[in-house]
């Protein structure tokens, strides 16, 4: 057919000289970009790798790993179903590595492809608007959208997901505008757009937050069409837009069914409950505020505001001097002044627009710009309250806590369209004033002027052309590096020798503080390097482990550190470890991210008789554990039972068997039939009064009494109060109401609201306190209830502090006598509640040496008592301080218990036969040794001036222990601040002001009393000193300072059964792939558990063959040892079994559906294209 002939394309190009020139320009620009990338940025031998890039060092192997719903190459394994969507990205990674002739994905072809994709997409988008925005717009916008700080802030890790979504958005907008002009049908536009977003899908579910900016653009388009429809009384465009969006979403869902269907199971069972949890909301809001610290409107208008450019919130110099190029733009007055050109010209576009079509396009992108900037600013004023409101009230919105990184690039799209329009129109109007002496003169002048603008843009962004800057994420850290060849020798060996049957322990461990993996040849990442390189199943203390899993890994590393071969070998066998990889090229000279030195580990493992070196790969050495067999799947005939949150502690105490949580025992009572030990763990109750209150301040509040919405809040309060509840629930509700009402009280006082409204609110607070007091006094058992008192102090302490602080101010004296009475009445009511607990609060200091426990014996039997001696404090000489007396009371019986060392680091005692019921255990200690003395007094430098400080070192400091700091200071006229500082650490490369790990204000107290602070050291603290500083050069007046260990040992009581332990049935199995195992189990006359040594996920399904050959699913699935999968299996004859991860089956089904829909989409597009050509 003629329309497919090449001659027709040539004819089209000849008939449109501008299109010809534009295509030549695009080709030339891409060719220049290729030269820049290949010759200057990433010359032969260099790669981009590490940090958060996800750029695999072996692109092919990584692509293959993405074909499975479970990834067992790291630690205890992890769900991979959320990553099926990243198949497209990793496919491009692999193709680029093939073209570049390198195994790694971070090659020059990949870098060129993703930046070129942005340029080409912007070019197609700009060409669509050439008749509205002018011809220069076609040449200017692609360069502006490719070379800017919002794109290049993530080029060091080649954020392909963001670049792909951004490019897809540009292409989709081009399609959308053609649809609105009725050049494309709605269904064709929807098919094409869904196809584009399916190819460049942001990496699947982990990139879903990048769609936040796309959603804002869609909302903007709908709003614009709605407003236009109302004004013009014609909603046809709105109808087309809505149909287009709905159809696009439907096609997108089915095109991506291969990733949506398998992940939906895991999302519903695991991730959705996590998203709905609000326990970590405070941490999410804190992170949002940290990221948004620099995203003020003025910064964003100037295309600044990149969070990495700016220092910590409390720094005097707001510029991050460690950033490779931020100081050039934030501290240079000329460049700062030039940055104001962007907002001026961007919003001048509305004045330059003359035609109706221009005004429509600018209205659309002006709306996009304004809405996107609100979201990109995050919690920064003046719209930060709205973003935080969405975080607190919209399920799942916490995923967008890094506001700038999700919306910034899309805001850049909107504002740069406005900016480019202004430049384009100004160029065209200038050209119109040039006399057209020759026909070609104006064209040459237009293109010359356009080229000059591009040179000015690139000149302003000159730093983006410097490879030493753009690939650096700190002044001395870069992702541009040369990868040593020996790591690929290891990968080849791993494939050829099928190391996937057993795990490979990585030595030395990754950095324990930052949990990063760093090498002296430049690689730095939060994921261990072998994970991005090899098919081998590596095992290390990486950041993705749970606490239980981390304890198991640490125990393994500690066995090597202490040269305990037996312990190491036994643990390695149980964890299916068959190999050790010793890396001698890890980074060991950096203070903040270094690993431990490999030499000490090498000496130990080479002294182990059961470990042999089998090969050396350059600076990597590979060892094998002798005579080990795969232990991924095994059987056990007995188990231990304990509380879910004490499994790790129970495993340390019990040397035999595997442990199951109490919650699983309740689900499957049959577990009790094979239980060997039941372990009950109890925390120290009196220690709750030693800790600081959890709530440091009043909560934030927006809706205040008297406002329109407050009626709904009051109605909710009354509804909660009127519901039937038990006593503890009522107390909790009253405490919450008092806290919230006090926050509202403080806000009203700050805003100078009418006193009558403040008094009414104070009356409600007092009413709730009165009802709270009545509820507490109605029970005779609450006066000695440590847990209830701790809860009351947590809620009422910030209330008491806020009211008391306000009443000390001069402003409080301007209020009426009634106001004083009500506010002081709040303090009086709180005091009455505290008086009820006088037996616990009087002489509160005694709880430091007196530890009280409530022991519950759930069933009759013989019990043993056990403590971990490592949980007890130490003397200055490093010896364990044991309790001087242990008193046990149950009913009328009281006895003194003598403990002895039953096994290393454990003390135990026989409690004998106990009936069902509760008992009380009290541990009495002598006065703990003081760990602090003043070493020196000196003047220290603070940002606000020099101040006098006293300081001294905490003796016998151990980062794994907590410390109680007691300070007696009676001077109420001056302030004092305590700072805990690690003298071995440099806190800033910019200044030497006094900073530390932690700081707190030291309040004044009555004579003989102490203010208390509990210090929990950070994981990297090593040499802590306590500084107490005044606010001037006068030495702070301190009566006494006491620093001692804060300890809260847990108690175990063990009920040992009379179970006769049988030998478990043997089995053999074959690992088909990471998601499938098949095997045989020999016959057994007793029930047993089958253990699968991968991270627990209830989507793992065990099936066994029945006598008639049918497969039956075993639903008695539970957690073993705090991480692994276990199934209870009844006695029976020999049978086959299979363990399968069900999302893999869903993946296969999803692929079939996606292929069918893809076939339809391609057929439709071909049909539409043919139909369009025939029509033309």
Secondary structure by P-SEA (a helix, b strand, c coil): cccccaaaaaaaaaacaaaaaaaaaaaaaaaaaaaaaacccccccbbbbcccccccccaaaaaaaacccccccccccccccccccaaaaaaaaaaaaaaacccccccaaaaaaaaaaaaaaaaaaaaaacccccaaaaacaaaaacccccccccccccaaaaaaaaaaaaaaaaaaaaaaaccccaaaaaaaaaaaaaaaccccccccccaaaaaaaaaaaaaaaaaaaaaaccaaaaaaaaaaaaaaaaaaaaaaccccccaaaaaacccccccccccaaaaaaaaaaaaaccccaaaaaaccccccccccccccccccccccccccccccaaaaaaaaaaaaaaaccccccccaaaaaaaaaaaaaaaaaaaaaacccccaaaaaaaaaacccccccccccccccaaaaaaaaaaaaaaaaaaaaaaaaaaccccccaaaaaaaaaaaaaaaaaaaaaaccccccccccccccccccbbbbbaaaaaaaaaaaaaccccbbbbbccccccccccccccccccccccccccccccccccccccccaaaaaaaaaaaaaaaaccaaaaaaaaaaacccbbbbbccccccccccccccaaaaaaaaaaccccccccccccbbbbbbccccccccccccccccccccaaaaaaaaccbbbbbcaaaaaacccccccccbbbbbbccccccccccccccccccccccccccaaaaaaaaaaaaaaccccaaaaaaaaaaaaaaaaaaaaaaaaacccaaaaaaaaaaaaaaaaaaaaaaaccccccccaaaaaaaaacaaaaaaaaaaaaaccccccccaaaaaaaaaaaaaaaaaaaaaccccccccccccbbbbbbbcccccbbbbbbcccccccccccccccccbbbbbcccbbbbbbbccccccbbbbbccccccbbbbbbbbbccccccccccbbbbbbccccbbbbbbbbbccccccbbbbbbbbbccccbbbbbbbbccccccccccccccccbbbbbbbbcccbbbbbbbbbcccccbbbbbbbccccccccccbbbbbbbbbbbbbbbbbcccccccccccccccccccccccccccccbbbbbbccccccccbbbbbbccccbbbbbccccccccbbbbbbbcccccbbbbbbcaaaaaaaaaaaaaaaaaaaaaaaaaaaaaaaaaac
